[in-house]
Amino acid sequence: MMDNVLKPANEPDPNLGRFIDLAMLISVTGRERTEAEFAALLRAGGFALTRVIPTTGYVSIIESEPA
């Protein structure tokens, strides 16, 4: 999966993720997530987050495997 991964709320986040998050909340009730939130979401679905690979763009590659 590829998605924007936000930094925790208390860390500076220079990418557009926070603005995209706000736009998604306003328009489609979606949201961007932090690495910890992706891990929890994957865990709930029976997967384990193995790593997050940053790219040169604003999205990251989120790697997981069955738990």
C-alpha positions in Angstrom: 0.0 0.0 0.0 1.2 3.5 -0.6 -0.2 6.4 1.5 0.8 9.6 3.3 2.2 8.8 6.8 1.9 11.6 9.3 4.4 12.2 12.0 3.1 12.2 15.6 1.2 15.4 16.5 4.1 16.8 18.6 6.7 16.5 15.8 7.1 19.0 13.0 5.7 17.6 9.7 7.0 19.6 6.7 5.0 17.7 4.1 1.4 18.3 2.9 0.0 15.5 5.0 -1.7 17.7 7.6 -3.4 19.8 4.9 -4.5 16.7 3.0 -5.9 15.3 6.3 -7.9 18.5 6.8 -9.2 18.4 3.3 -10.3 14.8 3.6 -12.1 15.4 6.9 -14.0 18.3 5.3 -14.9 16.6 2.0 -15.2 12.8 2.5 -14.8 12.1 6.3 -11.5 10.3 5.5 -8.2 11.0 7.2 -4.5 10.5 7.0 -2.8 8.4 9.7 0.5 8.2 11.6 2.7 5.1 11.5 1.3 4.0 14.9 -2.3 4.4 13.6 -1.5 2.4 10.5 0.0 -0.3 12.7 -3.1 -0.5 14.8 -5.4 -0.5 11.7 -3.4 -3.4 10.2 -3.3 -5.3 13.5 -7.1 -5.1 13.6 -7.2 -6.6 10.2 -4.9 -9.5 11.1 -1.7 -8.0 9.7 1.6 -6.7 11.2 3.3 -3.5 10.0 6.8 -4.5 8.9 8.2 -1.1 7.8 7.4 2.3 6.3 9.6 3.3 3.4 9.7 7.0 2.6 9.7 8.1 -1.0 10.8 11.3 -2.7 7.1 12.3 -2.9 4.7 12.9 -0.1 3.6 9.3 0.2 5.3 6.4 1.8 5.3 2.6 1.0 3.6 0.8 3.9 4.8 -2.8 4.1 2.9 -5.4 6.1 2.5 -9.2 6.4 -0.1 -11.5 7.8 0.2 -11.7 11.6 
